[in-house]
């Protein structure tokens, strides 16, 4: 790990100023991705501004909105009673991620910013990584790949967005609140992440010195049927091969409204607008589910190691839909 | 000057170089080598300690972040029933992961998540045992949870 300076300001404004003034500075929250990447030599800030004690922690209900402070830990949000009752699939996504130790450290803001697990990105000895070194190429496309993206991917980058929580939150149209020296602004999570395109190094709309202060989760209507189904290589403590967040409003056997998003497949958490269109006002039948899956997974970019994900992702979504409607 | 409160004792610490992790501070500065360095990248759980009542990974926590926080390590457990149960059930082979397993299991009891074997397996999954003593670890945790 390279040398860096450490500061712990006592106000949000001071923390933002400290990072803004130094182009090589960054915020430090739970550190579960950041400290790891610093040890690996992938990330080397010259100043870490510890924000863990700033008053941006806690969950509050405001009407149909759950307002989550960015420094609330994953375990704290998972323990929230309103979330449990009204959006249980978000809780499932939280508890199926990482381990209890990591969930006690990792914050909700940090979770949304977690970096890809692409092993070529995380190994500076690998020369070709457009995300780490823009213009250097993509080793994953030419070497062994498996835990990689098939949607939003191209020859330039197939790095996967690994968050489970973000998948559930894009399905609910969560909103991220940002604060910088200049302004406060709100961005829908569905517009927060950037497709890699030819700039895989730019992953989201955050500017340098801009801090996530809160996340608003709109509560779905009461009585939804929902699940977060995660398919992985081992039963626990593993990233998703594929995952599906599904929340349906049903009237008898007819789907009135649907929220669908998938993980393990996209370079960003993948919202299924087309799948939702197929499901809306449709009968809950295997044919409907297969059509929804086809609407979800198309225009894929695969390499030999990821080709299996096309059918696996479809089956994951079909199984999730079958489970919540039966 | 940073102050770590470890097992009830205050330890002033000079962190002029803030790269020191909590794990390295415990082992190299305070001589508390019960906490183990396994992967050193947050994957194995061997370095698990309890900070302000919650289990965390000391390898991904900077010591500077723990200023004034109360840390409990395996040395701070005073013949906890979990330690006895691990010995009775032979819940280890090489023993390297054991202090992390025990710290995690003690925290698990406080979280009230040891209701079934499935829950124990799920909520202990952040602690790997490459010797594969899992079935005996589950038996030890189950026994203490039943009598808690």
Contacts between the chains, C-beta under 8 A, distances in Angstrom:
chain1	res1	chain2	res2	distance
A	1	B	19	5.1
A	3	B	17	6.9
A	3	B	19	6.8
A	4	B	18	6.7
A	4	B	19	7.1
A	5	B	18	7.0
A	6	B	15	7.6
A	6	B	18	3.6
A	6	B	62	7.0
A	6	B	64	5.0
A	8	B	64	7.5
A	8	B	67	7.7
A	28	B	62	7.5
A	28	B	65	7.5
A	31	B	60	5.4
A	31	B	61	6.5
A	31	B	62	6.8
A	31	B	65	7.3
A	32	B	42	5.9
A	32	B	57	7.7
A	32	B	60	5.5
A	35	B	21	7.5
A	35	B	60	4.7
A	35	B	61	7.6
A	35	B	62	6.7
A	36	B	41	5.3
A	36	B	42	5.6
A	36	B	60	6.0
A	39	B	40	7.0
A	39	B	41	6.3
A	40	B	41	7.5
A	48	B	18	7.4
A	48	B	62	7.8
A	50	B	62	7.8
A	50	B	64	7.2
A	50	B	65	5.9
A	52	B	65	6.2
A	75	B	54	7.4
A	98	B	126	7.3
A	99	B	45	6.7
A	99	B	125	5.9
A	99	B	126	2.3
A	99	B	127	7.7
A	100	B	55	6.2
A	100	B	104	7.4
A	100	B	107	7.4
A	100	B	108	7.6
A	100	B	111	7.2
A	100	B	113	8.0
A	100	B	123	5.6
A	100	B	126	5.9
A	101	B	45	6.4
A	101	B	48	5.6
A	101	B	55	5.0
A	101	B	56	5.5
A	101	B	57	4.9
A	101	B	104	7.0
A	101	B	126	5.0
A	102	B	42	6.4
A	102	B	57	6.6
A	102	B	126	6.6
A	104	B	54	4.3
A	104	B	55	6.1
A	104	B	56	5.3
A	105	B	56	5.2
A	105	B	57	6.8
A	105	B	60	6.9
A	105	B	61	6.9
A	235	B	121	7.7
A	235	B	122	8.0
A	235	B	125	7.8
A	236	B	121	7.0
A	236	B	122	5.4
A	236	B	125	3.7
A	237	B	125	4.0
A	237	B	126	5.7
